[in-house]
Amino acid sequence: MSTDAFRIRLRYAELRIRTFAARSMLYRTARLGETGANIVNEGIACKVYATETLSDVVDGAIQLVGGKALTVGHPLARLYREVRSLRLAEGASDVLRLNLARGSLDLDKGVL
């Protein structure tokens, strides 16, 4: 296997691992929510981690495909725009991080 193919496989594996972690985090938070637990901090953490992971996955896919992925009509170009808007919905990641710290430290919310 060539060095380039090896690097591509490593990058692909890393993206799969991060996607698995984001999904697991979301499912755990949903299970906690079903019990009636206060999941404010967990929800914030999920939103931040999942949207940042999604952004990294789409960016990694674009790098693997190349410049063609950013042409009008390519599915990755559409995903890139949509993912960026998701990172702004409900607050930017840095603002959410501050809210998580405030909820945990000042308000004693969540189990995170």
KOLKE-858431 format. One record per residue: residue in three letters; x, y, z of N, C-alpha, C in turn. Coordinates in Angstrom, 1 decimal, padded with zeros to 4 digits. Example, Ala and Ser with C-alpha at 12.3 -4.5 7.8 and 13.67 -1.06 7.14 Angstrom:
<atoms>
+------+--------+--------+--------+--------+--------+--------+--------+--------+--------+
| roza |    nxx |    nyy |    nzz |   caxx |   cayy |   cazz |    cxx |    cyy |    czz |
+------+--------+--------+--------+--------+--------+--------+--------+--------+--------+
|  ALA |  013.2 | -005.7 |  007.8 |  012.3 | -004.5 |  007.8 |  013.2 | -003.3 |  007.8 |
|  SER |  012.8 | -002.2 |  007.1 |  013.7 | -001.1 |  007.1 |  012.9 |  000.0 |  007.9 |
+------+--------+--------+--------+--------+--------+--------+--------+--------+--------+
</atoms>
This chain:
<atoms>
+------+--------+--------+--------+--------+--------+--------+--------+--------+--------+
| roza |    nxx |    nyy |    nzz |   caxx |   cayy |   cazz |    cxx |    cyy |    czz |
+------+--------+--------+--------+--------+--------+--------+--------+--------+--------+
|  MET |  000.8 | -001.2 |  000.0 |  000.0 |  000.0 |  000.0 |  000.9 |  001.2 |  000.0 |
|  SER |  000.5 |  002.2 | -000.8 |  001.3 |  003.4 | -000.9 |  001.1 |  004.3 |  000.4 |
|  THR |  002.1 |  005.2 |  000.6 |  002.0 |  006.1 |  001.7 |  000.7 |  007.0 |  001.6 |
|  ASP |  000.4 |  007.4 |  000.4 | -000.8 |  008.3 |  000.3 | -002.1 |  007.5 |  000.7 |
|  ALA | -002.2 |  006.2 |  000.2 | -003.3 |  005.4 |  000.5 | -003.4 |  005.1 |  002.0 |
|  PHE | -002.3 |  004.9 |  002.6 | -002.2 |  004.7 |  004.1 | -002.7 |  005.9 |  004.8 |
|  ARG | -002.3 |  007.1 |  004.4 | -002.8 |  008.4 |  005.1 | -004.3 |  008.6 |  004.9 |
|  ILE | -004.7 |  008.3 |  003.7 | -006.2 |  008.4 |  003.5 | -007.0 |  007.5 |  004.4 |
|  ARG | -006.5 |  006.2 |  004.5 | -007.2 |  005.3 |  005.4 | -007.1 |  005.7 |  006.8 |
|  LEU | -006.0 |  006.3 |  007.3 | -005.9 |  006.8 |  008.6 | -006.9 |  007.9 |  008.9 |
|  ARG | -007.0 |  008.8 |  007.9 | -007.9 |  010.0 |  008.1 | -009.3 |  009.5 |  008.1 |
|  TYR | -009.7 |  008.6 |  007.2 | -011.0 |  008.0 |  007.1 | -011.4 |  007.3 |  008.5 |
|  ALA | -010.4 |  006.6 |  009.0 | -010.7 |  005.9 |  010.3 | -010.9 |  006.9 |  011.4 |
|  GLU | -010.1 |  008.0 |  011.4 | -010.3 |  009.0 |  012.5 | -011.7 |  009.6 |  012.4 |
|  LEU | -012.1 |  009.9 |  011.2 | -013.4 |  010.5 |  011.0 | -014.5 |  009.6 |  011.4 |
|  ARG | -014.4 |  008.3 |  011.2 | -015.4 |  007.3 |  011.6 | -015.4 |  007.2 |  013.2 |
|  ILE | -014.2 |  007.2 |  013.8 | -014.1 |  007.2 |  015.3 | -014.8 |  008.4 |  015.9 |
|  ARG | -014.6 |  009.6 |  015.4 | -015.2 |  010.8 |  015.9 | -016.7 |  010.8 |  015.7 |
|  THR | -017.1 |  010.3 |  014.6 | -018.6 |  010.2 |  014.3 | -019.2 |  009.2 |  015.3 |
|  PHE | -018.6 |  008.1 |  015.6 | -019.1 |  007.1 |  016.6 | -019.1 |  007.8 |  017.9 |
|  ALA | -018.1 |  008.5 |  018.3 | -018.1 |  009.2 |  019.6 | -019.3 |  010.2 |  019.7 |
|  ALA | -019.5 |  010.9 |  018.7 | -020.6 |  011.9 |  018.7 | -021.9 |  011.2 |  018.8 |
|  ARG | -022.1 |  010.2 |  018.1 | -023.4 |  009.4 |  018.2 | -023.6 |  008.8 |  019.5 |
|  SER | -022.5 |  008.2 |  020.1 | -022.6 |  007.7 |  021.4 | -023.0 |  008.7 |  022.5 |
|  MET | -022.4 |  009.9 |  022.4 | -022.6 |  010.9 |  023.3 | -024.1 |  011.4 |  023.2 |
|  LEU | -024.6 |  011.5 |  022.0 | -026.0 |  011.9 |  021.8 | -027.0 |  010.8 |  022.4 |
|  TYR | -026.7 |  009.5 |  022.1 | -027.6 |  008.5 |  022.7 | -027.5 |  008.5 |  024.2 |
|  ARG | -026.4 |  008.7 |  024.8 | -026.3 |  008.7 |  026.3 | -027.1 |  009.8 |  026.8 |
|  THR | -027.0 |  011.0 |  026.2 | -027.7 |  012.2 |  026.7 | -029.2 |  011.9 |  026.5 |
|  ALA | -029.6 |  011.3 |  025.4 | -031.1 |  011.0 |  025.2 | -031.6 |  010.1 |  026.3 |
|  ARG | -030.8 |  009.0 |  026.6 | -031.2 |  008.1 |  027.7 | -031.3 |  008.8 |  029.0 |
|  LEU | -030.4 |  009.7 |  029.3 | -030.5 |  010.5 |  030.6 | -031.8 |  011.3 |  030.6 |
|  GLY | -032.0 |  012.0 |  029.4 | -033.2 |  012.8 |  029.3 | -034.5 |  012.0 |  029.5 |
|  GLU | -034.5 |  010.8 |  029.1 | -035.7 |  009.9 |  029.2 | -036.0 |  009.6 |  030.7 |
|  THR | -035.0 |  009.7 |  031.5 | -035.2 |  009.4 |  033.0 | -035.6 |  010.7 |  033.7 |
|  GLY | -035.7 |  011.8 |  033.0 | -036.1 |  013.0 |  033.7 | -035.0 |  013.8 |  034.2 |
|  ALA | -033.7 |  013.4 |  034.0 | -032.6 |  014.1 |  034.6 | -032.4 |  015.4 |  033.9 |
|  ASN | -031.8 |  016.4 |  034.6 | -031.5 |  017.7 |  034.0 | -030.3 |  017.5 |  033.0 |
|  ILE | -030.5 |  017.7 |  031.8 | -029.5 |  017.4 |  030.8 | -029.0 |  018.7 |  030.0 |
|  VAL | -029.2 |  019.8 |  030.7 | -028.8 |  021.1 |  030.1 | -027.3 |  021.0 |  029.6 |
|  ASN | -026.4 |  020.7 |  030.5 | -025.0 |  020.6 |  030.2 | -024.7 |  019.6 |  029.1 |
|  GLU | -025.3 |  018.4 |  029.3 | -025.1 |  017.3 |  028.3 | -025.6 |  017.7 |  026.9 |
|  GLY | -026.7 |  018.4 |  026.9 | -027.2 |  018.9 |  025.6 | -026.3 |  019.8 |  024.9 |
|  ILE | -025.8 |  020.8 |  025.7 | -024.8 |  021.7 |  025.2 | -023.5 |  021.0 |  024.7 |
|  ALA | -023.0 |  020.1 |  025.5 | -021.8 |  019.4 |  025.1 | -022.1 |  018.6 |  023.8 |
|  CYS | -023.2 |  017.9 |  023.7 | -023.5 |  017.2 |  022.5 | -023.6 |  018.1 |  021.3 |
|  LYS | -024.2 |  019.2 |  021.4 | -024.4 |  020.2 |  020.3 | -023.0 |  020.6 |  019.9 |
|  VAL | -022.2 |  021.0 |  020.8 | -020.8 |  021.5 |  020.4 | -020.0 |  020.4 |  019.8 |
|  TYR | -020.0 |  019.3 |  020.4 | -019.1 |  018.2 |  019.9 | -019.6 |  017.6 |  018.6 |
|  ALA | -020.9 |  017.5 |  018.5 | -021.5 |  016.9 |  017.2 | -021.3 |  017.8 |  016.0 |
|  THR | -021.6 |  019.1 |  016.2 | -021.4 |  020.1 |  015.1 | -020.0 |  020.3 |  014.7 |
|  GLU | -019.1 |  020.3 |  015.7 | -017.7 |  020.4 |  015.4 | -017.2 |  019.2 |  014.7 |
|  THR | -017.6 |  018.0 |  015.1 | -017.2 |  016.7 |  014.5 | -017.8 |  016.7 |  013.1 |
|  LEU | -019.0 |  017.1 |  012.9 | -019.6 |  017.1 |  011.6 | -018.8 |  018.0 |  010.6 |
|  SER | -018.5 |  019.2 |  011.1 | -017.7 |  020.1 |  010.4 | -016.4 |  019.5 |  009.9 |
|  ASP | -015.7 |  018.8 |  010.9 | -014.4 |  018.2 |  010.6 | -014.6 |  017.0 |  009.6 |
|  VAL | -015.7 |  016.3 |  009.7 | -015.9 |  015.2 |  008.8 | -016.1 |  015.7 |  007.4 |
|  VAL | -017.0 |  016.7 |  007.2 | -017.2 |  017.3 |  005.9 | -016.0 |  017.9 |  005.3 |
|  ASP | -015.2 |  018.6 |  006.2 | -014.0 |  019.2 |  005.7 | -013.0 |  018.1 |  005.3 |
|  GLY | -012.9 |  017.0 |  006.0 | -012.0 |  015.9 |  005.7 | -012.5 |  015.3 |  004.3 |
|  ALA | -013.8 |  015.1 |  004.1 | -014.3 |  014.6 |  002.9 | -013.9 |  015.5 |  001.7 |
|  ILE | -014.1 |  016.8 |  001.9 | -013.7 |  017.7 |  000.8 | -012.2 |  017.6 |  000.5 |
|  GLN | -011.4 |  017.5 |  001.5 | -009.9 |  017.4 |  001.3 | -009.6 |  016.1 |  000.5 |
|  LEU | -010.4 |  015.0 |  000.8 | -010.1 |  013.7 |  000.2 | -010.6 |  013.8 | -001.3 |
|  VAL | -011.7 |  014.5 | -001.5 | -012.2 |  014.5 | -002.9 | -011.4 |  015.6 | -003.7 |
|  GLY | -011.1 |  016.7 | -003.1 | -010.3 |  017.7 | -003.8 | -011.2 |  018.9 | -004.1 |
|  GLY | -010.7 |  019.8 | -004.9 | -011.4 |  021.0 | -005.3 | -012.7 |  020.8 | -006.0 |
|  LYS | -012.9 |  019.7 | -006.6 | -014.1 |  019.4 | -007.3 | -015.3 |  019.4 | -006.3 |
|  ALA | -015.0 |  019.1 | -005.1 | -016.1 |  019.0 | -004.1 | -016.7 |  020.4 | -003.8 |
|  LEU | -016.1 |  021.5 | -004.1 | -016.6 |  022.8 | -003.8 | -017.3 |  023.4 | -005.0 |
|  THR | -017.4 |  022.7 | -006.1 | -018.1 |  023.2 | -007.3 | -019.7 |  023.2 | -007.0 |
|  VAL | -020.3 |  024.2 | -007.7 | -021.8 |  024.3 | -007.5 | -022.4 |  023.0 | -007.9 |
|  GLY | -023.3 |  022.5 | -007.1 | -024.1 |  021.3 | -007.4 | -023.5 |  020.0 | -006.7 |
|  HIS | -022.2 |  020.1 | -006.2 | -021.6 |  018.9 | -005.6 | -022.2 |  018.8 | -004.2 |
|  PRO | -022.6 |  017.5 | -003.8 | -023.2 |  017.3 | -002.5 | -022.4 |  017.8 | -001.3 |
|  LEU | -021.1 |  017.7 | -001.4 | -020.2 |  018.2 | -000.3 | -020.2 |  019.7 | -000.2 |
|  ALA | -020.4 |  020.4 | -001.3 | -020.5 |  021.9 | -001.3 | -021.8 |  022.3 | -000.5 |
|  ARG | -022.9 |  021.6 | -000.8 | -024.1 |  021.9 |  000.0 | -024.0 |  021.6 |  001.4 |
|  LEU | -023.4 |  020.4 |  001.7 | -023.2 |  020.0 |  003.1 | -022.3 |  021.0 |  003.9 |
|  TYR | -021.3 |  021.5 |  003.2 | -020.4 |  022.5 |  003.8 | -021.1 |  023.7 |  004.3 |
|  ARG | -022.0 |  024.2 |  003.4 | -022.8 |  025.4 |  003.8 | -023.8 |  025.1 |  004.9 |
|  GLU | -024.4 |  023.9 |  004.9 | -025.4 |  023.5 |  005.9 | -024.7 |  023.3 |  007.2 |
|  VAL | -023.6 |  022.7 |  007.2 | -022.9 |  022.4 |  008.5 | -022.5 |  023.7 |  009.2 |
|  ARG | -022.0 |  024.6 |  008.4 | -021.6 |  025.9 |  008.9 | -022.8 |  026.6 |  009.6 |
|  SER | -023.9 |  026.5 |  009.0 | -025.1 |  027.2 |  009.6 | -025.5 |  026.4 |  010.9 |
|  LEU | -025.3 |  025.1 |  011.0 | -025.6 |  024.4 |  012.2 | -024.8 |  024.8 |  013.4 |
|  ARG | -023.5 |  025.2 |  013.1 | -022.6 |  025.6 |  014.1 | -023.0 |  026.9 |  014.7 |
|  LEU | -023.8 |  027.7 |  014.0 | -024.3 |  029.0 |  014.5 | -025.7 |  028.9 |  015.2 |
|  ALA | -026.5 |  027.9 |  014.8 | -027.8 |  027.8 |  015.4 | -027.7 |  027.4 |  016.9 |
|  GLU | -028.5 |  028.0 |  017.7 | -028.6 |  027.8 |  019.1 | -027.3 |  028.4 |  019.8 |
|  GLY | -026.5 |  029.2 |  019.1 | -025.4 |  029.8 |  019.7 | -024.1 |  029.2 |  019.2 |
|  ALA | -023.1 |  030.1 |  019.0 | -021.8 |  029.6 |  018.6 | -021.1 |  028.7 |  019.6 |
|  SER | -020.2 |  027.9 |  019.2 | -019.6 |  026.9 |  020.1 | -019.0 |  027.6 |  021.3 |
|  ASP | -018.3 |  028.7 |  021.2 | -017.6 |  029.3 |  022.3 | -018.6 |  029.8 |  023.3 |
|  VAL | -019.7 |  030.4 |  022.8 | -020.8 |  030.8 |  023.7 | -021.4 |  029.7 |  024.5 |
|  LEU | -021.6 |  028.6 |  023.8 | -022.2 |  027.4 |  024.4 | -021.2 |  026.8 |  025.5 |
|  ARG | -019.9 |  026.9 |  025.2 | -018.9 |  026.4 |  026.1 | -019.0 |  027.2 |  027.4 |
|  LEU | -019.2 |  028.5 |  027.3 | -019.3 |  029.4 |  028.4 | -020.6 |  029.1 |  029.2 |
|  ASN | -021.7 |  028.8 |  028.5 | -022.9 |  028.5 |  029.1 | -022.8 |  027.1 |  029.9 |
|  LEU | -022.1 |  026.2 |  029.3 | -021.8 |  024.9 |  030.0 | -021.1 |  025.1 |  031.3 |
|  ALA | -020.0 |  025.9 |  031.2 | -019.2 |  026.2 |  032.4 | -020.1 |  026.9 |  033.5 |
|  ARG | -020.9 |  027.9 |  033.0 | -021.8 |  028.6 |  034.0 | -022.8 |  027.7 |  034.6 |
|  GLY | -023.4 |  026.8 |  033.7 | -024.4 |  025.9 |  034.2 | -023.9 |  024.9 |  035.2 |
|  SER | -022.7 |  024.5 |  035.0 | -022.0 |  023.5 |  035.9 | -021.5 |  024.2 |  037.2 |
|  LEU | -020.8 |  025.3 |  037.0 | -020.2 |  025.9 |  038.2 | -021.1 |  026.8 |  039.0 |
|  ASP | -021.9 |  027.7 |  038.3 | -022.7 |  028.6 |  039.0 | -024.1 |  028.1 |  039.3 |
|  LEU | -024.7 |  027.3 |  038.5 | -026.1 |  026.8 |  038.7 | -026.2 |  025.4 |  039.1 |
|  ASP | -025.1 |  024.7 |  039.1 | -025.2 |  023.2 |  039.5 | -026.2 |  022.4 |  038.7 |
|  LYS | -026.1 |  022.6 |  037.4 | -027.0 |  021.9 |  036.5 | -026.4 |  020.7 |  035.8 |
|  GLY | -027.1 |  019.7 |  035.6 | -026.6 |  018.5 |  034.8 | -025.7 |  017.6 |  035.6 |
|  VAL | -025.3 |  016.5 |  035.0 | -024.4 |  015.6 |  035.7 | -023.0 |  015.6 |  035.0 |
|  LEU | -022.9 |  016.3 |  034.0 | -021.6 |  016.4 |  033.3 | -020.5 |  017.1 |  034.1 |
+------+--------+--------+--------+--------+--------+--------+--------+--------+--------+
</atoms>
